[in-house]
Amino acid sequence: MQRRLATTLATLGTTAVLALALPGSAYAAQGTLVVDSPLGHREYVNPTGCIAVTSSALALDITNNTSGTALVFALPDCAGPAATGIEPGDSDTFVGISIKVV
C-alpha cells in the first residue's frame, strides 16, 4: 500500500513539473511564414515566439507555410485574444501588429 502511494505521488509530482514547464517551452514551427505589408516583404523561417511585425495596426497579407497555426493579434507582444488564425497552407489578409505560430 505504501509503495503504491509513493508511486502515485511521484507520478503526480512529475506531471505537475511538466505542466508548469511546458507552457514556457520554446516552440519553433517548421517552415516559412510570409508577411507582406506596407512596410515591405518579410519571411520568417521556423518562427518561434511572438513576431512583432509593426508598431501600429496595418493590413498584413499572410501566407502560412509552416506546420502550425498563425495567430494574428491586434495588440503588440501577442497580447489579448487572437483576431484570427491562419491554418498551415492558407493565406489571408488581416489587420494586425503581431503574429505567433502555435
N, C-alpha and C positions, 0 to 999 in steps of 0.2 A: 504494500500500500504506500509506504513512504517513497519507494523507488518510483512508482507511477506518478506521485505528486511532484517529486523532484523533476522528472522528465517533462511533465506538463508545464511546470513553472519555467523551466529552461526554454521550452518551445515558445511560450508566451513572451518571455523576455527577448528572445531573438526576433520574434515577429514585431515587437514594439520598436526595437532598434532599427530594423529595416524600414518600418513605416515612417519613422522620423527621418531617416537618411535619404530615402528615395526621392521625396519631393524636391530636394535641393540638388539632386544629381544633375549633371550636365547631360543634355541630350542633343546630339547632332543628327539632324535629318540627313539622309543620304540624297544627294542630287543638287540641283541648282534652282534657286528662287530668283526670278527675273522681275525687276520693278522698273517701269518706265513712268516718269513724272515730268512736270515742267522743269525740274532740276536736272534731268538727264536720264541716261540708261545705266542701271546697276545690276550686277549679277552677284548673288551670294552663294558660294559653293559650300555645301554641307553646313547650312546655317544652324547656329546654336544660340540660345538665349533670346533676348529681345533686340530687335533690329530697329534702331532709330533712323527712320527714313528721312524725316523732315522735322522742322520745329513748328510748323503750322500745318493745319489740315489742307491737303491737296488731293486732287484726283490721282489715284495710283492705278496704273494698268499692271496687274499682277499675273504672272504665269508661274504656276506652281509645278515645277518638275522635280519635286522632292518626294520622299517616302512618307511625309507627314502632312497634316492639315495646316495650312497657313491661316492664322487668326489675325485679322486686321483690327487695330484699335484706333479710336478717335482721340485718344489721350496719349501723352508721352509715356515712356517706360512701360508700355503694355498694361497700363493701369485701367481699371474699370472693366466693364464687360466687353467682350469682343463684339465689334459691329457686325462681323460676318466671318465665315470660314470658307476657305477655298480648298477643295479636295485635291489630292495628288492627280496631276494630269490636266487639271482645269485652269482656265484663265477667266479673269473678270476685272471690272473697274469699280473701285470703291474710294470714297474719301476717307483718308486716314493719316496717321502720324507715325505709328509704329506697327511692327509685324512680329509675330512669334510663331515658329513652326513647331507643332507638337505631334 
